[in-house]
Amino acid sequence: MRTAGFDVVVIGGGAGGCAAAWGAARLGRRTLLVERYGFLGGAATAANVLAYCGFYPRRDEPELMVGGAGAELLERLDGLGITTAPRQAPSGNWIVPIDGEAVKLALDEQMAEAGVTVWLHASLTAIAREGSRLTRLTITDPSGPIEVEAAAVVDASGDAALAALAGLASLPADGHPLQAASACVRLGGVGPDLARLKAGLAEAVAATAAGLTSANVSLREGGGFVSRIGTMPSVWWMGIDLRTDGLTAADLSAAERAGRKAAWAVIAHLRAQHPDFADIAILTTGPQIGIRETRRPVAVDPVTAADTRDGTRRADGVGRACWPVEIHERPGRATFIDIGGEGFFDLPIGALRLKGADNVWLAGRAMGSDRIAYGSIRVMGTAFASGHAAGSGAALQGSGTAPDPEALRRALVAQNAIL
């Protein structure tokens, strides 16, 4: 069997994983980033979620809350001609519109320049433990398994895949349903008038909804959310929500099929009934639907609803979460709850450490939180902050004990994090 050894191994190449790998490599550690798809970016590139949430709090004027790896990526996107100036959505929240193809390239270059070893088309399939430490990972690519030794590991898989293999993650057991997923669609041939498109989608959704055959798919009233992608003649449409466990092949397959069927039904109606949109077309639905929630791991010190309510500041804070609590309790319905205090709360170091596995760190939507706080921390902007901190913490860990919070904070500030 093939073997390899690294100081830090990061599982998952989304926002949290890329930031973690960047932070660890910038501290001089031999860093491996493992991603199952043929590209980095996570939900932005795999699920067509073409806006970053969580870089800016909900205020009258935008104020950047995420620096470090995330801010550097925005600069790289600007350099590729993708304007990342924040835009205020109808909800009042500030988002950063992005282009998924540009994100793929920018992350490729960002990881390469930081010195990260990237294994695409690879997945975590097994772990080995000695007491409370993970010692080896089995990474499988199309040619077979690779045994990888690691001093520290970051679970940035979204689904807490590593924590689950360690028996330290599970589906929420609080009686509430998992947050609904969304099928995001990129549309072409739409023309310059977004207001007319939104009106047309609203009518098409209303006409199509009654004919849906799956109880687990819902079309958003009013047609959903539409945003232009840079200066290109295409738009991002998010108007289809789905109920799924997000983990099992059978359930995910049903959700994927239902999402595609609904998208084609709506666009077929729009073309047939609205002559202005006779040329509209579905360009892509992405390799997967956008999953908001699956398993959650057990962290040493998870963030809680009280942190979101109070805007809690902490002496050991290693990043900021500023996106309002956003909970999709059922398809088609979202609830927003503003963050208290200054409009953000600090991420404590303990929320990024897996309880029961001393050298495992958590990032992105796999970080530790309760149900309410999860509605804030799961977004990609915040994932850049939690990932940067988790990767830097893993790099500093050394002997298997937690680094001093002040040492981690100093390292993050030196890499332009905002604390």
N, C-alpha and C positions, 0 to 999 in steps of 0.2 A: 504493500500500500504506500502511496505517496505521503510524505510528511513535510511539515513546514513549521516555523516558529516565529512568533511576533510578540512585541511588548503589549500591544493593544489590538484587539480584534473587535470590529464594529459590525453588528448584524443589522442590515437594512440600509439602503442607499437613498432614503428620502431626506427631507430637510434636516431632521434630527440626526440621522446617521452621517450625512455628509458634514454637518457642522462638528459632530463628535470626532470624526476622522481627521478633519482639518485641524481642530484644536490639539489633538494628541500628536499629530505629525509635526505641527509647528513647535511643539515642546521637545522635539528631537527623538521621539519614540518611533520604533519600527511599527507601522500601523497598517492593518489590513481592513479593507471595507468590502463586505460581502453583500451582493445584490442579486436577486433572482431573475430580474429582467435584463435586457440588453442595454440598459441606460439607467442613469441616476435620476433623481428628482421626486420619487414617490408619487403622491397623489397628483402633483402638478403635471407630471408627464405620463403616468400610468392611467390616471382616471380623468384626465382633461379638466382638472380643477384649476382654471386659468386665472386665479387671483390669489395673492398672498394676503391672508388675514393675520393680524396680531403684531404687525410692525408699528402700528399707531393706535393710540387710545381713542375712545369716543369723546372728542372735544370739538369745539368750534373750529379750531385750527389744528392741523396735524403736528405731532411732535414725535420724532423717532424714538422708539423704546428698545430696539434690538440693534446692537452693533456687531462687531466681530465677524464671524463667518457669514452671517446673513447680510449684513451691510456690504461686505465685500462682493457677495454675489450680485446684489442690486447694481453695484458699480460696474460689474462685468456685463450685465445685461444692458445697461446704458451704453457701454462701449460697443455692443453689437447692434445698436440702433433701436433697442426696445426701451421706450420711455417708462421709467418706474416711478414717476411722480404719483403720489397717492391721489386716489379718486374717492369722493364721498358717494357711497351707495345709497339707494332709497331708504335703507334702514337707519341712515345717519352714521354708519360706521365707515371708517377709512380703509380702503383696500388698495392693493398694488396690482394692477393688471399685468399679466405676464404672457409670454408665448412659450409653450411647452418645448418646442424644438430648440429655441434659443437657450432655455434652461438646461437642456441636455448637454449642449456644447459648453456652456459656461461652467457647469459643474465638472465636466471632463477636465477642462483646463485648470480649474481651481484645485482639484484634487491632485493633478499631476504636478503643479507648481509647489504644492505643499509637501510633496514627497510621499503621498499615500499610495499604497499598493491596492489596486481595485480589481476584484474578481467579479465580473458580471456573469450571468447565467450560472450562478452558484447559490446553493441554499444550505442552511444549517439543518442537519438531519439527526444529530445525536450529540450528547455531552458526556463528559466523565468528571466525577467529583471526588475530592478527597476532603472529607469533613465538610466544612462550610466554604470551601474554595472550589471553583471550577478549574480544572487543570488542562483539559483537552476538549476540543470541539471536532466533530466530524462535519466537514463541508463537502457537499456532493455537487460535482459539475457533470456535464454530459459524458465525461470519460470515466466517472466513478468517484469513490470517496477519497478524501484527503484528510489525514489526521493532523490537526493544527494545535500546537501548544501555545498558550497565551498567558501572560502575567495578569492581564485584566481584560474584561469584556464589557462591551456596551450593547444592551438590548435596545435597538432602535427599530425593531421590526414592525411596529404599529400594533400587531396582534400579540405582543409579548411572547413570541415564539420561544425564545431562550428561557425565559422565566417559567413558561409552561412545561418545557422539557425537564426543568429542575423541580417541578411540582409546586411552584410558588406563584402561580397565576391561575385565574379562573374567570368565568363569566360572572358579571355582577349578580349578587344574590339578594338584592334589596327589594325585589318584587316589581321593579319598574322595567318596562320593555327597553331593549337596546335602541339607541338612536337610529332613525331611519337612514338608509343609504340613498345616494342620488346617482342617476345616470346623466352624466354631463356630455353635451353634444356640441361639436363644432360645425357651424353652418356656413356655407358659401353661397354666393349668388344672391346676397340679401339687399344690395343697393345701399345708398347713403342714408336713408331715412329710418332710423331706429324706432322712432315713435310709431310709424306705420307698421313696422314689423311687430312691435309689442302688441299693438291692437289686433293685428292679424293672428298672432299666436294665442291671444286671449280667446278669440272667437273659435279658433281651431281646437283649443284645449276643451272649451265648453262643449263643442259638438262631438268630440271624440271620447270624452271621459265615460259616457254611458256605455260605450261599446267595449270597454276593457274587460277581459275575461278573468284576470287574476285579481284576487282580493288583496294581494300584497303590493300592488302598484297604484300610485295616485299621481294625478296631474295637478300641478299647483294652480290655484285659482288666479286669474289675471294673466296666465301664460307663463309665469315664472320670471326668472332673472335673466336679462340679456345684457351683454357687455361687448363692445367692440374690442378686437385684439389689435392693439397698436394702430397702425395706419393701413392695415391690410383689409381687403374686402371680404372679411369673414368675421363671425361673431361667436361668442361663447353663450350657449343657452343651457340654463339649469332649471328645468321645469318638471322633471320626472323623479319621484321619490319612491323608494322600495323598502319593503320589510324583508330582512334576511338576518341569519345568524352570523354571516360574514366569514364563516370558517369551514363549513362542510361543503364538499363538492356538490352534493345534490341540491342544497339550498342555494348556494351561489349560482349554480347553473340555471336554476329556475329564475332567479332574480335577473341575471344577465339577459336571458331570453325575453323576459317580460319587459325590461327596459328598452331593448332594441325594437321590439314589436310596437311599443307605445310611441317611440320616437318616429318610426316610419309612418305610423297611422296619422299622427299630428301633422307631419310635413306633407304627406300625401293630400290631406284635406286642405292645407294651406295653399298648395299649388293649384288644386282643382277649383277652389272657391274664391281665390284672390288673384286676379290676373297680374297684379304688380309683382307677385312672387312666383311666377311660372318657372323661373330659373333657379329657385332656391334648391339647395341640395345638402344632404348630410355628408360632410367631409370625413369625419371620424367620430367614433364613440369611445375611443381609447381601449387599451387592452383589458381594462376592468372597470366596474362601477366604483364609485367613490364610497368607501366604507368609513363611517364615522366612529363606530364603537364595536369592539369585540371583547377580548379578555382584558382584565386589568391585573397588574402584579401587586404584590404586597411590598410596600416600601417601608423604610425605616421611619420616615416622618412625612406622610402624605399631606398635600395641600387640601384644604377643606372649604366647605361653603362659607365658613366664618372668614376665611382669608379673602374670598371674593367680596363678601359683604362689607368688610372693614377696610379693604385695601391694605392688608397687613404688610408692614415693613419689618425686616429681620436683619439682625447683625450678621447672620451667616447667609444672607441672600446672594445667589450666584446668577441671577437673571431676573427678568421682569415678564409678567404676564399681564397684558392689557386688553385682550379681546373680551367683550362682554360675554357673560355666560349665555351660550347658545345651545338650546336643547330641542332636538327634534324627537318628541315622544311618539309621534306617529307620522306616517308619510303625509307630506303636504302641509304640515303645521310646525312652525318654529317659534320658540319663546326666547326673548332676549332679556337679560337682567344686567343692568349696569354694574361695573365694579365700583366699590366705595372708595373712600379716602381720596387719594390723588388720581384715581382712575386706573391704577395698576396695583398688583401685589407682587411681593418678592417670591422667588422660587428658592426654597431652602435646600441645602445640600442633601438632607435626609430624604427628600422626595425623589432624588436621583440615585438612591442606593437601594438595591434589592435586599429585603430582609431575609436572612437565612443563607445568603451567598455573599461572602465578604468582598469578593473582587468583581462583582457584577454591578454595572451602572445602568441607569434607565434614562431614556431620552425620547422626545417626541410624545406621541399619545400613549406610549408605554410607561411614562413617568407616573409616580404614585399620586393618586388623588381620590377624593370621594366623587359621587355622581355629579354633584353641582359644580365643583371646581373643574371636573373633567370637561364640562361644556365650554370652559375658557381655555384650558391649557392644550387642547387637542389640535389647535389650528397650526398651520405651517410656520407663521412668523414666530410664534412662541416656541415651536419645535427647534428652530435655529438657536434660540437662546438656551433651551434646556440641553440640546445636543452639544453645543460648544462647552457648556459647563461640565457635562458628563464625560466627554472625551478628555478634557483637560484634567478632570479629577482622576480618571483612569490612568492618565499618563503620570501623574504625580504620586500615585498610590504606592508603588514600589513593593513594600514588604507585605501588603495585604491589609493594612489598617487604613482607615480613612485619612486623607490628608487634612492638615490643619485648614479650617475654613479660610483663615486670613491668607494662607499661602495660595490657596486656589483663587481667591478673589484678586490677589496681586497678579497672578498669572493671567487671569481673564482680562483685567484692566490693561495689562501690557499688550494684549491682543485686541484692544479697542472695544471690548465688551462694555455695555451700559449697565451699571449696577446701581 
